[in-house]
Amino acid sequence: MAENLSQSQIDELLKKMQSGKKVEQEIEEPKQKVKEYDFSSPKKFTKDQLKSLNNLYETFSRVVASYFTSILRDICEVNVVQIEEQRYNEFNNALPDTTLVAMIDFKPGESNYDETALMIEFSTSFGYLIIERLMGAIGDVYMPDRDYTEIELAILKTVLERITGHLKEAWCNYFAVTTSLRSIETNGRMIQAFSSQDVVVIVTLEIISGSFSCTANICMPAENMDAVIASFSTKYARAAKQQDPEKEKAKKDLVLDYLKQSDLEVEAILDQCQMTFGDILQLQVNDVIALNKKIDSNICVTVDGIPWYYARLGETKTKKAVKLVDSIAI
């Protein structure tokens, strides 16, 4: 279809024709989309494989976050920030001189896959934070200008062995593996786990605990891992298919029948009040504690600690009872 000319373009053409100038139509060549490709560092994994790997380490992050919360005695969050491929020398050159690296033997359960190694790198400050909290300290992290002592490395070894076990559990949800802590390295310049030109996959985790935050990196060789990841990503790929409504209803009914047999703790909470420690020490038998609720007001009934109903106090057959009067929107 011919392009319509605007009035200004028509006027310009008439001026050129009157002056005797040659009118040439400028034809713009369509711009081609160019996709950059680095032949020196080809990509080993597809987007689907990286997505499967991301799901695996999301599970690992949730488990490790719970473990860090218990040993740091503070709420800890661990999130997957990014997963990328790069040369090992790029990763190794980015490591600081003093760091905390767990070298882990990674052995697939099937014999047709080769044994390899993984690296989990933590910041030195995070290592000192773990040591201080396990020793009972509180407050900000203490960062001494020295290397870890033998006793501190023994403490960190126990922690890293637990992390290695959680890594195995996360992988076993997709692929049978065996993991074990090989060694602990603290000098980033002395680590030569892989060849400098090997392609590796770097999983970056963000660790947040209170006012402290840092990153951790998991380094995996792409040469030995691509076949493993390809196998479980294909195995766990979900095929889009129409489910039978009757079978789905039968599954839901079966699950509901099992849930009906579960025991749940139901509590009727009269009221909550605060007292000083001195007043509590002076409490005696037959003392009366005044509550802020009236005798005919509603009380809260919880199911496994979750507020579920409003109720009224009463009696039935000479026994104290509560009558449910309304449900609490959840």
C-alpha positions, -999 to +999 in steps of 0.1 A: +000+000+000+014+034-010+023+058+018+001+089+020+021+122+019+014+150+042+008+185+030+042+197+040+058+169+020+037+177-011+048+213-009+084+203-006+081+181-037+065+209-057+093+233-048+120+209-059+101+202-092+098+240-099+135+245-092+145+216-115+161+195-088+160+157-091+136+142-066+148+110-052+128+088-029+148+078+001+143+042+010+152+032+045+164-003+048+147-022+076+169-027+106+177-063+113+177-076+149+211-087+159+216-111+188+250-111+204+266-145+209+299-151+226+316-180+208+344-180+233+320-187+262+290-205+248+259-210+270+255-245+284+220-243+298+186-234+284+162-211+301+140-241+312+171-257+328+180-226+346+144-222+358+145-258+372+178-250+389+162-218+403+133-238+418+158-262+433+178-235+451+146-217+462+138-248+482+174-249+495+171-212+505+140-218+526+155-247+545+188-229+551+170-197+562+152-218+589+186-232+600+203-198+601+173-185+621+179-211+648+217-207+651+217-168+648+187-165+672+172-139+649+148-140+619+169-147+588+159-146+551+177-162+523+167-154+487+179-164+453+191-132+436+204-145+402+217-175+384+243-169+356+270-186+336+306-173+334+342-184+333+357-198+365+386-173+363+360-144+364+344-158+395+378-166+412+392-132+404+362-116+421+368-134+454+383-114+482+416-124+497+399-135+529+367-155+525+349-186+537+345-213+511+331-248+516+344-274+491+317-300+487+320-334+469+290-339+447+283-375+435+252-383+415+234-415+425+234-429+390+267-444+377+265-428+342+271-394+357+306-382+368+314-371+403+322-334+406+326-307+432+307-276+443+318-245+461+297-224+485+313-190+493+303-169+523+317-136+535+342-137+563+320-114+584+291-139+581+314-166+594+323-145+625+286-137+630+278-174+632+307-180+656+296-152+679+260-161+680+268-198+687+290-186+716+261-166+730+270-131+719+244-106+708+245-072+690+265-062+660+289-085+642+326-083+653+351-083+624+386-089+637+416-083+614+429-119+614+422-153+600+400-179+617+415-199+645+415-237+647+387-236+672+366-213+651+372-235+620+360-265+640+328-246+648+323-235+612+329-271+600+299-283+620+277-255+605+290-262+569+283-299+573+247-291+582+245-268+551+259-296+530+232-320+543+205-294+534+220-291+499+217-329+495+181-328+506+172-301+481+189-320+452+173-353+462+139-338+456+148-339+419+178-362+415+195-387+438+229-374+449+254-378+477+272-348+492+300-344+517+321-316+530+356-320+516+375-290+531+372-254+542+392-227+524+398-192+537+421-177+511+404-168+479+437-166+459+447-202+468+415-219+455+420-238+422+389-260+421+385-259+383+403-249+352+404-211+347+386-214+313+359-238+326+323-226+323+306-225+357+271-217+370+270-191+398+239-191+421+239-159+441+220-159+474+211-129+496+212-134+534+194-109+556+194-112+594+183-081+614+206-052+604+232-076+589+231-086+552+256-103+528+256-125+498+267-161+493+277-178+460+273-214+449+297-223+421+290-254+400+309-267+369+287-266+338+306-294+320+295-321+345+262-305+356+244-299+323+235-336+318+223-339+354+201-307+352+188-317+318+177-351+332+157-338+361+143-308+343+129-332+317+117-356+343+098-329+363+085-310+333+047-306+337+027-315+307-004-294+302-033-318+301-070-318+311-077-334+345-107-357+350-131-337+373-144-369+390-108-380+398-099-346+411-130-346+433-122-381+446-086-369+455-100-338+473-125-360+493-097-384+502-075-356+515-104-341+534-112-374+551-076-376+563-077-340+575-109-347+595-090-372+616-063-347+625-062-335+661-063-297+665-059-277+698-089-254+705-085-227+732-109-202+746-090-171+757-108-150+783-085-120+781-049-110+782-034-087+808+001-074+818+015-075+854+048-065+868+072-092+880+068-079+915+030-083+914+033-118+901+056-128+929+030-116+955+002-136+940-015-160+964-041-187+962-077-172+960-064-139+947-087-123+921-072-109+889-094-083+873-099-085+835-108-058+811-137-077+796-173-077+809-189-110+819-213-109+790-188-098+763-174-120+735-142-139+740-118-153+713-116-190+705-084-201+687-077-232+666-040-242+668-031-206+679-051-189+651-082-168+661-112-185+645-144-178+664-161-153+688-178-170+717-198-163+750-191-179+784-218-201+799-227-234+815-241-267+803-251-295+827-232-279+856-201-275+834-184-244+822-188-240+784-185-215+756-210-208+729-198-199+694-216-168+682-196-158+651-166-166+629-136-144+625-127-136+589-093-149+580 
